[in-house]
């Protein structure tokens, strides 16, 4: 009884061991840890002492790879950027109260300065080039300000509207600042809707357990994009012209490691789901051929198609003749 009872459990044990020693890279897709670590070693040798170098660890027997993943922009339609970052809205009571407090403090400080003797300020004349350099330097330093930069910008916009369009020099300086940079493109209210340059690259910090849907959310949240993640998808583009769409449950970082580190061979592109179609390898091998070569292929395919059609016509004509002959024999026997 014991031996018979143990027979069915033996294949299950082997199956469990195989699952433990493997890493999931997609829906019903697994690869052994040994193979993945071998590919990871090659990947890290390529990016040795660079920002794209990946680290790995194990948690409860699960192999997890983490690091930066390069994603290229391949969008055709404009994207919408969030204007408030989900922070305090400019018309909220809390924000207006803080704005009133800041104004009263500023008035008190101005009244104190009027009573104190100060040296006359020095006036510096700046040309257009200096102003552009100043705005560029302020915009370049905006990336590290975080929430404070958003608060400064919304205050300046609100004060400009409340004063009938008149802005102080300090507010004008704040208006020149932008919230953050998008691949070198500094944007504000007027440029909150735009299309990223095709082929420009960005990166996100993810791990191998994250699916395609999760990676898309991380990427859109990084740049505060209002569009829904369901509008986009990731494509793996090869130099041969092959274009493979990643499924929602695929793991992009693990797939990147398996396809190798060289981005001249394959790249991840963010594209619209309804604008781009997959291109198989069989089709991709004809894409880069010249037009005369493709036309000769089409001519040969037409000739082959015509030959097959003639064979089918002859076959069915023979079958019809045989059926008619048999029917004639049956009718003759019936008359006899």
C-alpha positions as CSV (number, residue, x, y, z in Angstrom):
1,X,0.0,0.0,0.0
2,X,2.8,2.4,0.9
3,X,4.6,1.9,-2.4
4,X,1.4,2.3,-4.4
5,X,0.5,5.4,-2.5
6,X,3.9,6.9,-3.1
7,X,3.9,6.4,-6.9
8,X,1.5,9.3,-7.8
9,X,3.3,11.7,-5.5
10,X,6.7,11.2,-7.2
11,X,5.9,13.1,-10.4
12,X,4.4,15.9,-8.3
13,X,7.6,16.2,-6.3
14,X,9.7,16.5,-9.4
15,X,7.3,19.1,-10.7
16,X,7.5,21.2,-7.5
17,X,11.3,21.0,-7.6
18,X,11.3,22.2,-11.2
19,X,9.1,25.1,-10.3
20,X,11.3,26.1,-7.3
21,X,14.5,26.0,-9.5
22,X,12.9,28.2,-12.2
23,X,12.0,31.8,-12.7
24,X,8.8,33.0,-14.3
25,X,9.3,35.4,-17.2
26,X,5.7,35.4,-18.5
27,X,2.4,33.7,-18.4
28,X,3.1,29.9,-18.3
29,X,6.7,30.8,-19.3
30,X,9.6,29.7,-17.0
31,X,13.4,29.5,-17.2
32,X,15.8,27.8,-14.9
33,X,17.8,30.0,-12.4
34,X,21.1,28.7,-13.8
35,X,20.3,29.9,-17.3
36,X,19.0,33.2,-16.1
37,X,22.1,33.8,-13.9
38,X,24.3,32.9,-16.9
39,X,22.6,35.5,-19.0
40,X,22.8,38.0,-16.2
41,X,26.5,37.5,-15.9
42,X,27.0,38.3,-19.5
43,X,24.7,41.3,-19.2
44,X,26.6,42.8,-16.3
45,X,29.9,42.3,-18.0
46,X,28.6,44.5,-20.8
47,X,27.5,47.2,-18.4
48,X,30.3,46.8,-15.9
49,X,30.6,50.0,-13.7
50,X,27.7,51.6,-15.5
51,X,24.3,52.7,-14.3
52,X,22.5,49.8,-16.1
53,X,24.4,47.2,-14.1
54,X,21.9,44.9,-12.4
55,X,21.9,43.3,-9.0
56,X,20.3,40.0,-7.9
57,X,19.1,38.5,-4.6
58,X,17.0,35.7,-3.3
59,X,13.9,36.1,-1.2
60,X,12.3,32.9,0.1
61,X,13.9,30.9,-2.6
62,X,12.8,33.3,-5.4
63,X,15.5,34.9,-7.6
64,X,14.9,38.7,-8.0
65,X,16.9,40.9,-10.3
66,X,16.6,44.7,-9.9
67,X,18.1,47.7,-11.6
68,X,17.5,50.3,-14.4
69,X,15.7,49.4,-17.7
70,X,16.1,51.5,-20.8
71,X,12.8,52.2,-22.6
72,X,12.6,54.2,-25.9
73,X,9.7,56.5,-26.8
74,X,7.8,55.5,-29.9
75,X,4.5,57.4,-29.4
76,X,2.6,59.0,-32.3
77,X,0.0,60.9,-30.4
78,X,0.5,63.6,-27.7
79,X,0.5,62.8,-24.0
80,X,-1.0,64.8,-21.2
81,X,1.1,65.8,-18.2
82,X,-0.4,66.3,-14.8
83,X,-0.3,70.0,-13.7
84,X,-0.6,69.5,-9.9
85,X,1.2,66.2,-9.3
86,X,-1.8,65.1,-7.2
87,X,-0.7,67.5,-4.5
88,X,-2.6,70.3,-2.8
89,X,-4.9,72.0,-5.4
90,X,-4.6,75.8,-5.7
91,X,-8.2,76.5,-4.9
92,X,-8.2,74.4,-1.7
93,X,-8.9,76.2,1.7
94,X,-5.6,74.9,3.1
95,X,-3.6,76.3,0.2
96,X,-5.3,79.7,0.3
97,X,-4.8,79.9,4.1
98,X,-1.1,79.2,3.7
99,X,-0.9,81.8,0.9
100,X,-2.5,84.5,3.2
101,X,-0.1,83.7,6.0
102,X,2.9,84.0,3.6
103,X,1.5,87.4,2.4
104,X,1.1,88.8,5.9
105,X,4.6,87.6,6.8
106,X,5.9,89.3,3.7
107,X,4.1,92.6,4.5
108,X,5.5,92.5,8.1
109,X,9.0,92.0,6.8
110,X,8.6,94.8,4.3
111,X,7.4,97.2,7.0
112,X,10.4,96.3,9.2
113,X,12.8,96.9,6.3
114,X,11.4,100.4,5.8
115,X,12.3,101.5,9.4
116,X,15.8,100.1,9.2
117,X,18.6,101.9,7.4
118,X,20.1,99.9,4.6
119,X,22.7,100.6,2.0
120,X,21.4,101.5,-1.5
121,X,21.1,98.3,-3.6
122,X,23.4,97.9,-6.6
123,X,21.7,97.6,-9.9
124,X,23.1,95.1,-12.4
125,X,22.1,95.5,-16.1
126,X,21.7,92.1,-17.8
127,X,21.1,91.5,-21.5
128,X,19.0,88.9,-23.2
129,X,21.8,86.3,-23.0
130,X,22.2,86.7,-19.3
131,X,18.4,86.3,-18.8
132,X,18.4,83.1,-20.9
133,X,21.4,81.8,-18.9
134,X,19.6,82.6,-15.7
135,X,16.4,80.9,-16.8
136,X,18.3,77.8,-18.0
137,X,20.2,77.5,-14.7
138,X,17.0,77.9,-12.7
139,X,15.3,75.3,-14.9
140,X,18.3,72.9,-14.6
141,X,18.2,73.2,-10.8
142,X,14.4,72.5,-10.7
143,X,14.8,68.7,-10.8
144,X,15.8,68.5,-7.1
145,X,13.2,70.9,-5.6
146,X,10.3,68.4,-5.6
147,X,7.1,69.6,-4.0
148,X,8.5,73.0,-3.2
149,X,8.9,73.8,-6.9
150,X,5.2,72.9,-7.6
151,X,4.1,75.0,-4.7
152,X,6.1,78.0,-5.9
153,X,4.7,77.7,-9.4
154,X,1.1,77.5,-8.3
155,X,1.5,80.4,-5.9
156,X,2.9,82.6,-8.6
157,X,0.2,81.7,-11.0
158,X,-2.5,82.4,-8.4
159,X,-1.0,85.7,-7.3
160,X,-0.7,86.7,-11.0
161,X,-4.4,86.2,-11.5
162,X,-5.5,87.9,-8.3
163,X,-3.5,91.0,-9.1
164,X,-5.1,91.4,-12.5
165,X,-2.1,90.0,-14.4
166,X,0.6,92.1,-12.6
167,X,3.4,90.0,-11.3
168,X,6.4,91.0,-9.1
169,X,9.9,90.4,-10.2
170,X,10.2,87.5,-7.9
171,X,7.1,86.0,-9.3
172,X,8.3,86.5,-12.8
173,X,11.5,84.6,-11.9
174,X,9.3,81.8,-10.5
175,X,7.2,81.8,-13.6
176,X,10.4,81.1,-15.6
177,X,10.9,77.9,-13.6
178,X,9.3,74.7,-14.8
179,X,8.2,71.8,-12.7
180,X,10.7,69.2,-14.0
181,X,12.4,67.9,-17.1
182,X,11.2,65.3,-19.6
183,X,14.2,64.1,-21.6
184,X,15.6,67.6,-21.6
185,X,12.3,69.2,-22.4
186,X,11.3,71.6,-19.6
187,X,7.6,72.2,-19.6
188,X,5.0,74.4,-18.0
189,X,1.2,75.0,-18.4
190,X,1.6,75.9,-22.1
191,X,3.6,72.8,-23.0
192,X,1.8,70.2,-20.8
193,X,0.6,68.3,-23.9
194,X,3.3,67.2,-26.3
195,X,4.7,64.1,-28.1
196,X,8.2,62.9,-26.9
197,X,10.8,62.7,-29.6
198,X,10.7,59.3,-31.3
199,X,13.7,57.2,-30.3
200,X,14.5,59.2,-27.2
201,X,15.4,57.1,-24.2
202,X,14.4,57.1,-20.6
203,X,14.8,54.5,-17.8
204,X,12.9,53.2,-14.8
205,X,14.1,51.3,-11.8
206,X,12.2,48.0,-11.6
207,X,12.8,44.3,-10.7
208,X,12.3,41.0,-12.5
209,X,9.1,40.2,-10.6
210,X,7.2,43.2,-12.0
211,X,4.9,42.6,-15.0
212,X,4.5,44.8,-18.1
213,X,1.4,46.5,-16.5
214,X,3.4,47.4,-13.4
215,X,6.3,48.7,-15.4
216,X,4.0,50.9,-17.5
217,X,2.5,52.4,-14.3
218,X,5.9,53.1,-12.9
219,X,7.0,54.9,-16.1
220,X,3.9,57.0,-16.4
221,X,4.0,58.0,-12.7
222,X,7.7,59.0,-13.1
223,X,6.8,61.7,-15.5
224,X,3.3,62.4,-14.1
225,X,1.5,61.4,-17.3
226,X,-2.3,61.6,-17.1
227,X,-3.0,59.0,-19.8
228,X,-4.2,55.6,-18.7
229,X,-1.6,52.7,-18.8
230,X,-4.2,50.7,-20.8
231,X,-3.5,53.0,-23.8
232,X,0.2,51.9,-24.1
233,X,2.2,48.7,-24.3
234,X,5.8,47.6,-24.6
235,X,7.2,46.3,-27.9
236,X,10.6,44.6,-28.4
237,X,12.0,45.8,-31.7
238,X,14.9,44.0,-33.4
239,X,17.2,45.3,-36.0
240,X,15.8,42.7,-38.4
241,X,12.4,44.5,-38.3
242,X,10.8,42.0,-36.0
243,X,8.4,43.6,-33.6
244,X,7.0,41.6,-30.7
245,X,4.4,42.9,-28.3
246,X,4.9,42.0,-24.6
247,X,1.8,40.6,-22.9
248,X,0.4,42.1,-19.7
249,X,1.8,39.3,-17.6
250,X,5.3,39.2,-19.1
251,X,8.3,40.3,-17.0
252,X,10.3,42.9,-19.1
253,X,13.5,43.0,-17.0
254,X,13.9,39.2,-17.2
255,X,13.1,39.3,-21.0
256,X,15.7,42.1,-21.4
257,X,18.4,39.9,-19.7
258,X,17.5,36.9,-21.9
259,X,17.8,39.0,-25.1
260,X,21.2,40.3,-24.2
261,X,22.4,43.8,-23.2
262,X,23.2,45.2,-26.7
263,X,20.5,47.8,-27.6
264,X,21.7,47.9,-31.2
265,X,20.2,44.5,-31.7
266,X,16.9,44.9,-29.7
267,X,15.2,47.7,-27.8
268,X,12.1,48.2,-25.7
269,X,9.8,50.8,-27.1
270,X,6.7,52.3,-25.5
271,X,4.0,52.6,-28.1
272,X,0.2,53.0,-28.4
273,X,-1.7,49.7,-28.2
274,X,-4.0,50.5,-31.1
275,X,-1.5,52.1,-33.4
276,X,1.2,49.4,-33.8
277,X,1.0,45.8,-34.9
278,X,3.3,42.9,-34.4
279,X,5.7,41.9,-37.2
280,X,6.8,38.2,-37.2
281,X,10.3,37.1,-38.2
282,X,9.0,35.6,-41.4
283,X,7.7,39.0,-42.5
284,X,10.6,41.0,-41.1
285,X,13.1,39.2,-43.3
286,X,11.5,40.8,-46.4
287,X,11.1,44.3,-45.0
288,X,14.6,45.6,-45.8
289,X,14.7,44.2,-49.3
290,X,14.5,46.5,-52.3
291,X,11.4,47.0,-54.4
292,X,12.6,45.1,-57.5
293,X,13.4,42.0,-55.4
294,X,10.1,42.1,-53.7
295,X,8.3,42.5,-57.1
296,X,10.1,39.4,-58.4
297,X,9.0,37.5,-55.3
298,X,5.4,38.5,-55.9
299,X,5.6,37.4,-59.6
300,X,6.9,34.0,-58.6
301,X,4.2,33.6,-56.0
302,X,1.6,34.5,-58.6
303,X,3.0,31.9,-61.0
304,X,2.9,29.2,-58.2
305,X,-0.6,30.3,-57.3
306,X,-1.8,29.9,-60.9
307,X,-0.2,26.4,-61.2
308,X,-2.0,25.3,-58.0
309,X,-5.3,26.7,-59.3
310,X,-4.9,24.8,-62.5
311,X,-4.2,21.6,-60.6
312,X,-7.3,22.1,-58.4
313,X,-9.5,22.8,-61.5
314,X,-8.3,19.7,-63.3
315,X,-8.8,17.6,-60.1
316,X,-12.4,18.7,-59.7
317,X,-13.2,18.3,-63.4
318,X,-12.0,14.7,-63.2
319,X,-14.1,14.1,-60.1
320,X,-17.2,15.5,-61.8
321,X,-16.6,13.4,-64.8
322,X,-16.3,10.2,-62.7
323,X,-19.5,11.1,-60.8
324,X,-21.4,11.7,-64.0
325,X,-20.2,8.4,-65.5
326,X,-21.3,6.5,-62.4
327,X,-24.8,8.2,-62.4
328,X,-25.2,7.3,-66.1
329,X,-24.5,3.6,-65.3
330,X,-27.0,3.6,-62.5
331,X,-29.7,5.1,-64.7
332,X,-29.0,2.5,-67.4
333,X,-29.4,-0.3,-64.9
334,X,-32.7,1.1,-63.7
335,X,-34.0,1.2,-67.3
336,X,-33.0,-2.4,-67.9
